[in-house]
Amino acid sequence: MKKILFFAMMALLLLVAVACGNGDSDAAESNEQDQEDAQVEETPEDDVTEEDEATAEDAGVVNLYTSRHYDTDRELYDLFTEETGIVVNVIEGSGPELIERMNIEGEATEADVFITADAGNLHVAKMDDLFQTIESEVLFNNIPENLRDADNQWFGLTQRARVFVYAKDRVDPSELSTYEAITGPEWEGRLLARTSENMYNISIMASFIELWGAEAAEEWANGFANNMARDPQGGDTDQARAVVAGEGDVALMNTYYIGRLLNSEDPGDVEVGEAVGVFFPNQDTTGTHVNISGAGITKHSKNVENAIKFLEFLSGEHAQQVFAEGNNEYPANPNVPWSDTVAAWGEFKAQDINLTILGENQQEAIRIFDRSGWK
């Protein structure tokens, strides 16, 4: 900042001395620099002074690192700014990329809030000491205990269930029952899923370790892998398309992907969504696996008060309704109704575990997958 002021003063003196008409050019360059400074990813670390940090709380900004790339989220950021005057600066990337970036930046990071999909990714950030404990009665009231970190370092904002998506023309839903039963011989060559390296699959495995024990969880991984119609490939939406194409009959998927297909402006996507059914496993036993997108405030946040206000806003009923309607996720706030799309699939019993467990069992889940035939 001092360097900028120094050069600005020198430039002004020079202008007075020579009475040149190049002031417009200098002003334009200054404005361009201001715009760069407003973009978190281009703020030079060397320019951050103690004076800057001392006044950051009053800057009226919150800097967000997020792995979510949805239009509904951006609408909410704009609404938050409209209601509070606090500007949301957004950096987008994958969860692992942003975690690595914060680790590299250390105390110099501009990130105030980190939002990502899956409790497993949130656990990685917590284990890397990137979060701080949050004290907010608003968040405690809005987000159930099982959807937040045991140490209150992250809070769920949306939910999704990991279900069986089946071909309506080839599978009678009465044939489906539990995650365990899908490993039976009658399903050989009929199952589809992402790779075992995918965090969604690591987290569902972590939940099985908690509910069944590691030995039974490993048996499940081997059995599912033995029944796959092809080597794991693609994302969740690709699994639904493969079901419709006849490559397999049942896919392991997150619910909101089907919601997105059904509400797509692309008739081809809608056709895929309408050709498959959604089945919630284990309704008579341990319940269906549920995971979250969630958020935490970074350990080195320069705008903690604004960050807390931001998370409180996102957990509130209006924002939760926007999440639910816009992306067909289940709201984390229990006072908010589901979207019509997901409500049409019916109510279901979820696993009765605190999602902190998904992170705590993460490494064991990875080791099990490494030993199994699930590629």
Phi, psi and omega in degrees: 000317181298321179298318182296315180297319180300308183292329177294318179295318179299318181296322180294317178298321180295320179298316180296320185293319188254353178053041180277166180254032183261017182297324181299321180295317180295320180296320180296319179295321178297317179297321179297321178294321178300319179296320178295320180296332180285344178266117188304320187292347183244013177282115181294129181298326184293340182272356181277111182257170177298325179295319178300314183294324182293329183261001185296327181300332183263010186282345179071033179227160166221128184261121188247128167256124185218144175262001177270138186233040188258144179299324180298323178297316181295324176299321179292322178299317179296320180294321177299316178296318180299321184279329188245341187081357180274121181279135178259111174269127190243130169243125181251148177181179176287158179306306180300322179297317182288325175297316178298319180298315180295324177297320180290318183290328179059223182295340182278357183301144175270352184294131172256323183228139175240122177243133179206164177274142172085129177299334178297317178293322177296323178295320178300315179297320179295315180294334176277006178061041181263349183251167170234159178291137182251130175246107181207114178295330178297313179294319179298324180282328185275328187246120181301154185300324182288347180255016177224158181299143181299334178258012179059037177265343171214156182227137175291145177244327177219161179235154172215144179259142178260110195236179169268127173250121190236157177284118183297331184273354183232346184234127171273125183302340177293343177284341185263146179213294187228164173300323182293318185293336182291350179271003180290162185297336180291346180256011180300130179072020186235356187258150179227145179194166173284177181290162179289347178280347180292135184297327177301318181286324176298320182289322178293324175296320178299324178291323179293323176301318180293319187273325186249338190098156186296321183296313180293325179296321179291322176300320178297315181300316179295317181294318178296315180300321180294336182262007181290143179281339181201170174296144180302137180196155174076180178266188182296316180299325178297328179293318179297318179295324179292325176298312181295326179284353178088011180285337177200170184253332184222133179240147173268115190214163170273142186300321190293341176294323177290321176301320179293321178297316183294333182255012180288154174278352179270116181303329179294320177295316180299320179299319178296313181300323181283341183274352182241157175247160179247127181236130180264109183289161169062036181289337179262001182232252189270353178092167181278142179293131178234139177229183188223165150257141184211180186214152173221161175265132186290151182301324185254027178302137176264355185224057188298315182299317178295323179296318178296316177301320181296313180292323177298319177298313182293336179271351182287166189296321181294310180297321180296325177293322177296316176304313185295313183284322187282328184235006178054041171261159174279130179295146176281331177283116186292348180276357185257130180289156177286160173292159180301325182297308183284331178296330180294340178280347177095163177287159182209159175270127179261159175303138182264073178221153171281133187291351171303328181301327182299323177285319182296329180263008187299312184294322176296322178297318179296318180296321178297314179297323179298326180277338186277177177272005181280111184286000000 
